[in-house]
C-alpha cells in the first residue's frame, strides 16, 4: 500500500508541476498577444482546457488506484443540446 501511495503522490506532484508550468505559459501568451484578443479571454480559455485535462488525469489516477478496468472509463466529449424557450 505504501508503494501505491508513493506512486500516487508522484503522479499528483507531476500534475501540480505541469499546472504551474502551463499557467506561466498561458499568462505569457496572454501578455504577448498580438491579435488584440482580450487578456481575460485567453486566460479563461487556457485555464478551462487545463482544468479539464487535470480533472481527467486525477479521475484516471483514482480509477487506477481503485483497480478499475481502463476500458470501463471514458472522457469522450459529446455535445448536449439544451433547448432555450424563446419569449413570446
C-alpha positions as CSV (number, residue, x, y, z in Angstrom):
1,X,0.0,0.0,0.0
2,X,2.9,2.4,0.8
3,X,4.3,1.8,-2.7
4,X,0.9,2.8,-4.2
5,X,0.8,5.9,-2.1
6,X,4.3,6.9,-3.3
7,X,3.2,6.4,-6.9
8,X,0.0,8.4,-6.2
9,X,2.0,11.3,-4.6
10,X,4.5,11.3,-7.5
11,X,1.6,11.5,-10.0
12,X,-0.1,14.4,-8.1
13,X,3.3,16.2,-7.9
14,X,3.7,15.8,-11.6
15,X,0.2,17.2,-12.2
16,X,1.0,20.2,-9.9
17,X,4.3,20.9,-11.7
18,X,2.6,20.7,-15.1
19,X,-0.1,23.1,-13.9
20,X,2.4,25.6,-12.7
21,X,4.4,25.4,-16.0
22,X,1.3,25.7,-18.2
23,X,-0.2,28.6,-16.2
24,X,3.0,30.6,-16.7
25,X,2.8,29.8,-20.4
26,X,-0.8,30.9,-20.6
27,X,0.0,34.1,-18.8
28,X,2.9,34.8,-21.1
29,X,0.8,34.1,-24.2
30,X,-1.9,36.4,-23.0
31,X,0.6,39.3,-22.2
32,X,2.3,39.0,-25.6
33,X,-1.0,38.7,-27.5
34,X,-0.5,40.2,-31.0
35,X,-4.0,39.7,-32.4
36,X,-5.8,42.0,-29.9
37,X,-7.6,39.3,-28.2
38,X,-8.8,40.1,-24.7
39,X,-6.3,39.1,-22.0
40,X,-9.1,37.7,-19.8
41,X,-10.4,35.6,-22.7
42,X,-7.0,34.0,-23.4
43,X,-6.6,33.2,-19.7
44,X,-10.1,31.8,-19.4
45,X,-9.8,29.6,-22.4
46,X,-6.4,28.3,-21.5
47,X,-7.2,27.6,-17.9
48,X,-10.5,26.0,-18.9
49,X,-8.7,23.4,-21.0
50,X,-6.1,23.0,-18.3
51,X,-8.7,22.2,-15.7
52,X,-10.4,19.7,-18.0
53,X,-7.2,17.8,-18.5
54,X,-6.2,17.9,-14.8
55,X,-9.6,16.6,-13.8
56,X,-9.3,13.8,-16.3
57,X,-5.8,12.9,-15.0
58,X,-7.0,12.8,-11.4
59,X,-10.0,10.8,-12.2
60,X,-7.9,8.2,-14.1
61,X,-5.4,8.1,-11.3
62,X,-8.2,7.4,-8.8
63,X,-9.7,4.8,-11.1
64,X,-6.3,3.0,-11.3
65,X,-5.9,3.2,-7.5
66,X,-9.3,1.6,-7.1
67,X,-8.3,-1.2,-9.5
68,X,-10.8,-0.1,-12.2
69,X,-10.7,-1.5,-15.7
70,X,-9.3,1.2,-18.0
71,X,-11.7,0.1,-20.7
72,X,-14.7,1.0,-18.5
73,X,-13.9,4.7,-18.1
74,X,-14.2,7.3,-20.9
75,X,-13.9,11.0,-21.2
76,X,-15.4,11.2,-24.7
77,X,-16.8,14.6,-25.3
78,X,-20.4,14.7,-26.6
79,X,-22.3,17.8,-27.2
80,X,-25.6,18.1,-25.3
81,X,-28.2,20.5,-26.7
82,X,-30.2,22.4,-24.2
83,X,-33.3,23.9,-25.7
84,X,-34.0,27.5,-24.8
85,X,-37.5,28.8,-24.7
86,X,-37.9,31.9,-26.6
87,X,-40.0,34.7,-25.2
88,X,-43.3,35.1,-26.9
